[in-house]
Amino acid sequence: EYLLQRGLINPAQLAVVTKRNGWQPYYFMGAMRAAINHDLEKSKAAGSIRNRNSLKTETTGSQILIFEESLTTLATSIGG
């Protein structure tokens, strides 16, 4: 529901992925990545002063790398 509300997926996409066993973890890891990237771009566009409480305003390259490494670990742990 959260992804639908944010416009990151549509009902048709959700229906497809939920019917495909094995796709769900990878699809939703991609959705997590998309949500974070979307918020990063939104924060950059709005400027860091107005978004001081935004997690993404203070995000550094190393934090993004840590997130990507975490997703790789998750994917590997489920057989990807």
JOTAHU-V962438 format. One record per residue. SS is DSSP state (@ for helix, = for strand, . for the rest). PHI is phi in degrees with one decimal (999 if undefined). PSI is psi in degrees with one decimal (* if undefined). Layout:
# JOTAHU-V962438
<<SS | PHI | PSI> <SS | PHI | PSI>>
This chain:
# JOTAHU-V962438
<<. | 999 | -41.3> <@ | -58.6 | -45.9> <@ | -65.5 | -36.0> <@ | -65.3 | -44.5> <@ | -62.9 | -36.5> <@ | -81.2 | -7.1> <. | 77.6 | 17.8> <. | -82.0 | -24.4> <. | -140.1 | 161.7> <. | -113.0 | 167.1> <@ | -56.1 | -36.1> <@ | -65.1 | -42.0> <@ | -63.8 | -42.3> <@ | -61.9 | -42.0> <@ | -62.3 | -41.4> <@ | -64.5 | -48.8> <@ | -69.9 | -32.9> <@ | -73.5 | -19.1> <@ | -87.2 | -10.4> <. | -106.9 | 98.5> <. | -58.6 | 136.3> <. | 94.0 | -22.8> <. | -80.3 | -31.9> <@ | -51.9 | -51.5> <@ | -61.0 | -42.2> <@ | -70.4 | -40.6> <@ | -60.3 | -45.7> <@ | -77.5 | -23.5> <@ | -65.9 | -39.7> <@ | -63.8 | -37.4> <@ | -65.3 | -39.0> <@ | -61.0 | -44.4> <@ | -61.1 | -44.2> <@ | -62.9 | -40.6> <@ | -63.4 | -43.1> <@ | -67.0 | -45.4> <@ | -62.9 | -39.5> <@ | -60.5 | -45.4> <@ | -68.3 | -36.0> <@ | -60.2 | -47.6> <@ | -64.0 | -40.0> <@ | -63.1 | -43.2> <@ | -66.5 | -40.2> <@ | -62.7 | -42.0> <@ | -66.8 | -36.7> <@ | -80.7 | -20.7> <. | 93.3 | 143.6> <. | -71.7 | -25.5> <. | -66.3 | -45.4> <. | -72.5 | -20.5> <. | -114.0 | 37.9> <. | -59.3 | -28.4> <. | -86.5 | -3.2> <. | -75.7 | 132.6> <@ | -55.8 | -38.9> <@ | -74.8 | -21.2> <@ | -60.7 | -37.6> <@ | -96.6 | 8.2> <. | -68.9 | 133.7> <. | -110.6 | 169.0> <@ | -57.9 | -36.7> <@ | -68.2 | -34.3> <@ | -67.4 | -38.9> <@ | -65.0 | -41.3> <@ | -61.6 | -42.2> <@ | -61.8 | -42.0> <@ | -61.5 | -46.2> <@ | -61.9 | -39.7> <@ | -65.4 | -36.7> <@ | -64.2 | -41.7> <@ | -64.3 | -38.2> <@ | -63.4 | -41.8> <@ | -62.6 | -44.1> <@ | -60.6 | -47.9> <@ | -61.7 | -41.7> <@ | -65.9 | -38.4> <@ | -69.3 | -20.8> <. | -103.5 | 11.3> <. | 100.3 | 13.1> <. | -93.7 | *>>
